[in-house]
Amino acid sequence: MINLREQYGQFGISETVYQFGKEILDSLQERFTQIDLVAEYNQLKVIRAMQTANVSEACLLGTTGYGYNDLGRDTLEKVYAAVFQTEDALVRPQITCGTHALALALMSNLRPGDELLSPVGKPYDTLEEVIGIRPSKGSLREYGISYRQVELLPDGGFDYEGIRTALNEKTKLVTIQRSKGYQTRPTLSVAQIGELISFIKGIRPEVICMVDNCYGEFVETIEPSQMGADMVVGSLIKNPGGGLAPIGGYIAGRKDCVENAAYRLTSPGLGKEVGASLGVLPSLYQGLFLAPTVTASALKGAIFAANVYEKIGFSVVPDASQSRHDIIQAVTFGSPEGVIAFCEGIQAAASVDSFVTPEPWDMPGYDSQVIMAAGAFVSGSSIELSADGPIAPPYAVYFQGGLTFPHAKLGILMTLQRLRDKGVVTSDFKRQV
Ligand SMILES: *Cc1c(COP(=O)(O)O)cnc(C)c1O
């Protein structure tokens, strides 16, 4: 008999908290089986892509200097193109983060006089400065590229009439954010994105449709690029890096779009031919290999969290039973104490920096204080167990990641223990009002 209880006890988790979690987990087995099936499907997809691209031991060696004829880099891009079923891909450690990948895709495919349209409301915070919604040096706006936005309808649906009106002869590119990010709108399913793209292409077939795929990769068995997206863009320190990639971003899509991005990343004329991979290729390959099961672990953690906190009486987005299209879980605690205790619990479950206590701080770019919990092997990696929340109404915390499900489970149980110890949750698991 394996004594799990005792193991959790070493982390200060009480019998009652452990049992409360166990009962919820027992009720989730059927859903977890479904997630495992998606992971299995995607695992085979990745292995097949690596086989088809003839990944060899030599691909794991890196280049230095200019990086001409970097077999591993060029082959990895073939693997990504096969996984996303696109003509080409740009997958580089020189792409520093998700925002950089998105900025690159936009800036390289738009020209002065063009217009960019977001038909799904406000984009991710960091893109506001890229686009020039908030003034910034080097924004699209400074280069004479205009921007339009159509809000989602109150029920989260697309405002098709609004989108039809917004599309015009200047519209060159449409950006669609798959994940809700840190908003409360629902995350879009790949099928919904497909419908939106068909609608747009029905009106203006020449418009480039780009999907911000951050946090969405491998959550479903298909990707937006299989539903008409001309480019899918994301970060390697989220889902597709599988927790191992130490840096990087990707753009997979139509050959001409990817070529534009490569010319912008390096230089006109040089494009994909340069860019040494240095020593990072093994972790990019192995991370992609692990990504389907790592994403599944994070997804299970998010569902477990939703079920724990909904049962206690807090509002959760997505709710306990909703289908999932990204790995982010929002829990609204309604008090600063709740947000802080939750983040303390996540931090205390970390393998790295478990002994530090997260505290609210004045983070640049935010008007309220923000608290963050992260003890990651890769700094800032949000496919690893992490949480953050602004110390402002409605006092919601955003939780994501977990490279393994046992780690995500430990994290959630630690948060619950902390909330109970601090009286935010009563001893019989009710919301303290
Ligand atoms: C994380 C994220 C980004 C930006 O990625 P960074 O790596 O943080 O720059 C953009 N869009 C969405 C939806 C994201 O989740």
The ligand as a MOL file (V3000), in Angstrom:
LIG
                    3D

  0  0  0     0  0            999 V3000
M  V30 BEGIN CTAB
M  V30 COUNTS 15 15 0 0 0
M  V30 BEGIN ATOM
M  V30 1 C 1.7670 34.9580 -22.9330 0
M  V30 2 C 0.9380 35.5180 -24.0100 0
M  V30 3 C 1.4480 36.4760 -24.9040 0
M  V30 4 C 2.8050 37.0810 -24.7680 0
M  V30 5 O 3.8160 36.2050 -24.5400 0
M  V30 6 P 5.1290 36.6280 -23.6910 0
M  V30 7 O 5.9870 35.4540 -23.8780 0
M  V30 8 O 4.6970 36.8420 -22.2850 0
M  V30 9 O 5.6870 37.8530 -24.3150 0
M  V30 10 C 0.6150 36.9010 -25.9130 0
M  V30 11 N -0.6400 36.4490 -26.0310 0
M  V30 12 C -1.1680 35.5430 -25.1800 0
M  V30 13 C -2.5740 35.0790 -25.3590 0
M  V30 14 C -0.3980 35.0540 -24.1470 0
M  V30 15 O -0.9060 34.1560 -23.3160 0
M  V30 END ATOM
M  V30 BEGIN BOND
M  V30 1 1 1 2
M  V30 2 1 2 3
M  V30 3 2 2 14
M  V30 4 1 3 4
M  V30 5 2 3 10
M  V30 6 1 4 5
M  V30 7 1 5 6
M  V30 8 2 6 7
M  V30 9 1 6 8
M  V30 10 1 6 9
M  V30 11 1 10 11
M  V30 12 2 11 12
M  V30 13 1 12 13
M  V30 14 1 12 14
M  V30 15 1 14 15
M  V30 END BOND
M  V30 END CTAB
M  END
